[in-house]
Amino acid sequence: FELARNSQLKDANLWFLLGIKLVDGGSYPEAFESMRKITESGPAKELNFIALTWMGNLEDLMGQREKAIGYYQEALKYDPGETAIRHDQWGISINRQWIEDRLKTPFRLQKK
């Protein structure tokens, strides 16, 4: 993570892959930073939707519920209108309804 952070890496897909690996390893602050890098790179609508959703998920995991809600609300502004991504390792499929559910119930990571 440190090498990527200190580089000029601008590839949103690589930041996403790194972020997911960091989530899987329990490195939530670093995963959050990886997702934040995606939103700074000005990617496509769908990538902002996913990155902001994960930023909300990570804030929930770190006990920052109010911040999480803000990221979920921001993610909905980028809703691509269809299921954007599945994470079978955690049994989730992120779409508009899934985020609306997270506005009511905090995200909890459950490995399958």
KEKE-3310 file (N, C-alpha, C; in steps of 0.2 Angstrom, whole numbers, plus 5000, padded with zeros to 4 digits):
npx = (5004:5010:5019:5011:5004:5013:5017:5014:5002:4987:4978:4962:4956:4966:4968:4956:4956:4967:4961:4951:4958:4964:4953:4949:4960:4958:4963:4957:4958:4968:4962:4951:4958:4963:4951:4946:4956:4951:4940:4946:4952:4944:4935:4924:4906:4901:4912:4914:4902:4904:4916:4913:4902:4910:4918:4908:4905:4917:4918:4907:4912:4923:4916:4911:4897:4889:4897:4898:4885:4884:4893:4886:4874:4880:4885:4874:4870:4878:4872:4872:4861:4859:4864:4879:4891:4897:4902:4906:4913:4909:4896:4888:4879:4881:4870:4857:4847:4853:4862:4852:4847:4858:4858:4849:4853:4869:4884:4891:4904:4904:4912:4910)
npy = (4994:5006:5009:5011:5022:5032:5033:5039:5033:5032:5024:5019:5007:4998:5004:5001:4987:4985:4991:4982:4970:4975:4977:4964:4960:4966:4979:4992:5007:5010:5004:5012:5024:5019:5018:5031:5037:5033:5041:5053:5053:5055:5045:5035:5035:5023:5018:5028:5027:5014:5015:5026:5019:5009:5017:5021:5009:5005:5016:5012:5000:5004:5011:5023:5029:5040:5047:5036:5035:5048:5045:5034:5041:5050:5041:5036:5047:5044:5032:5019:5013:4999:4983:4985:4979:4963:4955:4940:4934:4939:4939:4949:4960:4974:4987:5000:4997:4990:4999:5008:5000:5000:5013:5012:5001:4997:4992:4976:4966:4950:4935:4922)
npz = (5000:5004:4994:4983:4987:4988:4975:4958:4954:4945:4940:4942:4943:4947:4960:4965:4966:4974:4986:4989:4992:5003:5012:5013:5020:5032:5034:5036:5036:5027:5016:5014:5010:4998:4991:4991:4983:4971:4969:4967:4955:4945:4939:4929:4930:4936:4943:4953:4960:4966:4973:4982:4989:4995:5003:5012:5018:5024:5033:5041:5046:5054:5064:5062:5060:5056:5046:5037:5032:5025:5015:5008:5004:4995:4986:4980:4971:4960:4955:4944:4939:4938:4944:4950:4955:4961:4976:4979:4989:5001:5000:4995:4984:4976:4973:4970:4979:4989:4994:4999:5009:5017:5022:5032:5040:5047:5038:5039:5039:5032:5030:5018)
capx = (5000:5014:5022:5006:5002:5019:5018:5009:4997:4981:4973:4956:4955:4971:4966:4950:4959:4971:4957:4947:4963:4965:4947:4950:4965:4957:4967:4952:4960:4972:4957:4947:4962:4963:4944:4947:4960:4947:4936:4950:4955:4938:4933:4917:4901:4900:4917:4913:4897:4907:4921:4909:4899:4915:4920:4903:4906:4923:4917:4903:4917:4927:4912:4909:4890:4887:4901:4896:4878:4886:4896:4881:4870:4884:4886:4867:4870:4881:4869:4872:4854:4859:4868:4886:4896:4896:4907:4904:4917:4906:4889:4884:4878:4880:4865:4854:4843:4858:4864:4847:4847:4864:4856:4845:4857:4876:4887:4895:4908:4903:4915:4906)
capy = (5000:5012:5010:5014:5029:5036:5033:5043:5029:5035:5019:5018:4999:4996:5007:4997:4980:4986:4992:4976:4966:4978:4976:4957:4959:4970:4985:4997:5014:5009:5002:5018:5028:5017:5020:5039:5039:5032:5047:5059:5052:5057:5039:5034:5036:5017:5018:5033:5023:5008:5018:5029:5014:5006:5021:5021:5002:5006:5020:5008:4995:5008:5013:5030:5028:5046:5047:5031:5038:5053:5042:5031:5046:5053:5036:5036:5052:5040:5026:5017:5010:4992:4980:4987:4974:4958:4952:4934:4932:4942:4938:4955:4963:4982:4991:5005:4994:4988:5005:5011:4996:5002:5019:5010:4996:4997:4987:4971:4961:4943:4931:4916)
capz = (5000:5005:4988:4979:4990:4987:4968:4955:4952:4944:4938:4947:4943:4952:4967:4968:4967:4981:4991:4991:4995:5010:5016:5015:5025:5038:5034:5034:5035:5020:5010:5013:5006:4991:4988:4990:4977:4965:4968:4965:4949:4940:4934:4926:4935:4940:4948:4959:4964:4970:4978:4988:4993:4999:5008:5017:5021:5028:5039:5046:5049:5058:5069:5060:5056:5052:5040:5032:5029:5020:5009:5005:5001:4989:4981:4976:4966:4954:4954:4937:4938:4938:4949:4948:4957:4966:4980:4982:4995:5007:4999:4993:4977:4977:4969:4973:4985:4994:4998:5003:5015:5022:5026:5038:5044:5046:5035:5043:5034:5034:5025:5016)
cpx = (5004:5017:5017:5004:5007:5020:5013:5003:4990:4976:4968:4955:4960:4970:4961:4952:4963:4966:4953:4952:4964:4959:4948:4955:4964:4960:4962:4954:4964:4967:4953:4951:4962:4956:4944:4951:4956:4943:4940:4952:4950:4936:4926:4912:4900:4906:4917:4907:4900:4912:4918:4905:4904:4917:4915:4904:4911:4922:4912:4908:4921:4923:4910:4902:4888:4891:4899:4889:4880:4888:4890:4876:4874:4884:4879:4867:4874:4878:4869:4865:4854:4864:4875:4891:4894:4902:4905:4907:4913:4898:4885:4884:4876:4876:4862:4850:4848:4860:4858:4846:4852:4862:4852:4849:4864:4879:4891:4898:4907:4906:4910:4910)
cpy = (5006:5014:5013:5021:5034:5037:5038:5039:5032:5030:5017:5011:4996:4998:5002:4990:4980:4987:4986:4971:4969:4977:4968:4955:4962:4976:4991:5004:5014:5008:5008:5023:5026:5019:5028:5041:5038:5038:5053:5059:5053:5051:5040:5034:5029:5016:5022:5030:5018:5011:5021:5024:5011:5010:5022:5014:5002:5010:5016:5003:4998:5012:5021:5030:5034:5048:5042:5033:5043:5050:5038:5035:5049:5047:5035:5041:5049:5034:5024:5014:5003:4989:4982:4982:4969:4956:4946:4932:4934:4942:4944:4957:4970:4985:4996:5003:4992:4994:5008:5007:4998:5009:5017:5005:4996:4991:4983:4966:4954:4938:4924:4910)
cpz = (5000:4998:4983:4981:4988:4979:4965:4952:4951:4941:4943:4948:4948:4959:4970:4970:4974:4987:4994:4994:5002:5014:5018:5020:5032:5039:5032:5032:5028:5014:5009:5009:4999:4987:4987:4984:4971:4963:4966:4958:4943:4936:4932:4932:4940:4945:4954:4963:4969:4975:4984:4992:4998:5005:5014:5021:5026:5034:5044:5050:5055:5064:5068:5056:5053:5046:5035:5029:5024:5014:5005:5001:4995:4984:4977:4971:4959:4952:4946:4934:4937:4943:4946:4950:4962:4970:4983:4988:5002:5006:4998:4986:4978:4972:4973:4980:4990:4998:5002:5010:5020:5025:5032:5043:5042:5042:5040:5038:5037:5028:5024:5017)
residu = (PHE:GLU:LEU:ALA:ARG:ASN:SER:GLN:LEU:LYS:ASP:ALA:ASN:LEU:TRP:PHE:LEU:LEU:GLY:ILE:LYS:LEU:VAL:ASP:GLY:GLY:SER:TYR:PRO:GLU:ALA:PHE:GLU:SER:MET:ARG:LYS:ILE:THR:GLU:SER:GLY:PRO:ALA:LYS:GLU:LEU:ASN:PHE:ILE:ALA:LEU:THR:TRP:MET:GLY:ASN:LEU:GLU:ASP:LEU:MET:GLY:GLN:ARG:GLU:LYS:ALA:ILE:GLY:TYR:TYR:GLN:GLU:ALA:LEU:LYS:TYR:ASP:PRO:GLY:GLU:THR:ALA:ILE:ARG:HIS:ASP:GLN:TRP:GLY:ILE:SER:ILE:ASN:ARG:GLN:TRP:ILE:GLU:ASP:ARG:LEU:LYS:THR:PRO:PHE:ARG:LEU:GLN:LYS:LYS)
# end
